[in-house]
Amino acid sequence: MKELVVLRHAKSNRAYFVEDIHRPLSMEGIERIKKVSHKKSDFFKKADVIISSPAYRALHTAIIMMNELNIDFDQLVVDQDLYTFSSTKVIDYVYALNDQWNKVVLVGHNPAFMETINHFSDAGINHLRTAGLAKITFDGDQWSAIYEGEILMGQKNNNI
């Protein structure tokens, strides 16, 4: 069985005139990811790996979540390939995950993450809010062979 957790970065602060990749989290975003981390701790616990986009807002989201839940930072991988807004790239990324990992947390960006959730499940969401997340469970033991999984959303409505 494989488990994929998709976590969109927390709310960023657009007040800074920096490149997109360097945009930091807002105070609101920091507080929200702290709350989400504790409320949905079962989504993150026992993850084999947490892979984040190198964008400051995504990486900061991952670090805050890990710190809040006392998850070992040895489990964190930063991968340039997740700094994308293309669902095709994220979907291909998931299919290529190392089969030794059974539970993977990805931290990154919309619209790629919303579309990835819809690709791997019947969620049919039309928006993934900042710090929104979903857990998708798949039968099988190879990432390259996963199909539609069973979805558990981070919130009860589609505006997660």
C-alpha positions in Angstrom: 0.0 0.0 0.0 1.2 3.5 -0.8 0.1 6.8 0.8 0.5 10.2 -0.8 0.0 13.4 1.2 -0.3 16.6 -0.9 0.2 19.8 1.1 0.0 23.2 -0.5 2.2 25.8 1.0 0.7 28.2 3.6 -0.3 31.7 2.7 2.6 33.8 1.5 3.3 37.5 1.9 3.2 39.4 -1.4 4.3 42.7 0.2 7.9 42.0 -0.5 9.3 42.8 -4.0 11.2 39.6 -4.4 11.2 36.8 -7.1 8.4 34.3 -6.8 10.7 31.6 -5.4 11.8 33.9 -2.6 8.4 35.0 -1.4 8.1 34.3 2.4 5.1 33.2 4.4 2.7 35.7 6.0 2.1 35.6 9.7 -1.4 34.3 8.9 0.2 31.5 6.9 2.6 30.6 9.7 -0.3 30.4 12.3 -2.5 28.3 9.9 0.2 25.7 9.1 0.8 25.3 12.8 -2.9 24.6 13.4 -3.2 22.3 10.4 -0.1 20.4 11.5 -1.6 19.6 14.9 -5.2 19.1 13.6 -4.1 16.7 10.8 -1.0 15.2 12.5 -2.0 11.7 11.4 -1.5 12.9 7.8 2.2 13.5 8.5 3.2 11.1 11.1 5.1 8.0 10.0 6.0 9.5 6.6 9.0 7.9 5.1 10.0 11.2 3.4 8.8 14.8 3.2 9.7 16.4 -0.2 9.4 20.1 -0.6 9.7 22.6 -3.4 12.7 24.9 -2.8 10.4 28.0 -2.8 10.7 29.7 0.5 7.0 29.6 1.2 6.9 25.8 0.5 10.1 24.9 2.4 9.1 27.1 5.3 5.7 25.3 5.4 7.4 21.9 5.5 9.8 23.1 8.2 7.1 24.5 10.5 5.0 21.4 10.1 8.0 19.1 10.9 9.0 21.3 13.9 5.5 21.4 15.3 5.2 17.6 15.1 8.8 16.8 16.1 9.6 15.1 12.9 13.2 14.4 12.2 14.7 16.8 9.7 16.6 13.9 8.2 13.3 13.0 6.5 13.2 16.3 4.5 14.3 16.4 0.9 14.2 19.7 -1.1 13.7 19.0 -4.8 13.8 21.7 -7.5 11.4 19.5 -9.6 8.6 20.4 -7.2 8.9 24.1 -7.9 6.3 23.8 -10.7 2.8 24.8 -11.3 2.3 22.0 -13.8 0.2 19.0 -12.7 1.8 16.9 -15.5 5.2 17.3 -13.9 3.9 16.5 -10.4 2.0 13.5 -11.6 5.1 12.2 -13.4 7.1 12.9 -10.2 4.7 10.8 -8.1 4.9 7.9 -10.6 8.7 8.0 -10.3 8.9 8.0 -6.5 11.2 5.5 -4.9 9.2 2.3 -4.1 11.0 1.9 -0.8 8.9 4.8 0.4 5.3 3.8 1.4 4.2 7.2 2.8 5.3 10.4 1.0 4.4 14.0 1.8 4.8 16.5 -1.0 4.8 20.2 -0.3 4.4 22.6 -3.2 2.1 24.7 -5.3 -1.2 25.2 -7.0 -2.7 24.7 -9.5 -0.4 21.6 -9.9 -1.3 20.1 -6.5 -5.1 20.6 -6.9 -5.0 18.9 -10.3 -2.7 16.1 -9.0 -5.3 15.4 -6.3 -8.0 15.2 -8.9 -5.9 13.0 -11.1 -5.2 10.4 -8.4 -8.7 10.5 -6.8 -12.4 11.2 -7.4 -12.2 14.4 -5.2 -13.2 16.7 -8.0 -12.0 19.8 -6.1 -11.9 23.2 -7.8 -9.6 24.9 -5.3 -6.9 23.9 -2.8 -6.5 26.7 -0.3 -3.2 27.6 1.2 -2.1 25.0 3.7 -4.8 22.8 2.2 -4.0 19.1 2.1 -5.2 15.7 1.0 -4.2 12.1 1.8 -4.6 9.5 -1.0 -4.2 5.8 -0.2 -3.4 3.4 -3.0 -3.4 -0.4 -3.3 -0.2 -1.8 -4.6 3.5 -1.5 -3.8 4.8 0.4 -6.8 4.4 4.1 -7.4 4.6 3.6 -11.1 1.5 1.4 -11.1 -0.8 3.5 -8.9 -4.1 4.5 -10.2 -7.1 6.1 -8.5 -6.8 6.0 -4.7 -9.0 6.5 -1.7 -9.0 10.2 -0.7 -9.2 11.8 2.7 -9.4 15.6 2.4 -8.0 18.0 5.0 -11.4 19.7 5.3 -15.0 18.6 4.8 -15.7 20.8 1.7 -14.0 21.1 -1.6 -12.5 24.5 -0.7 -9.8 23.0 1.4 
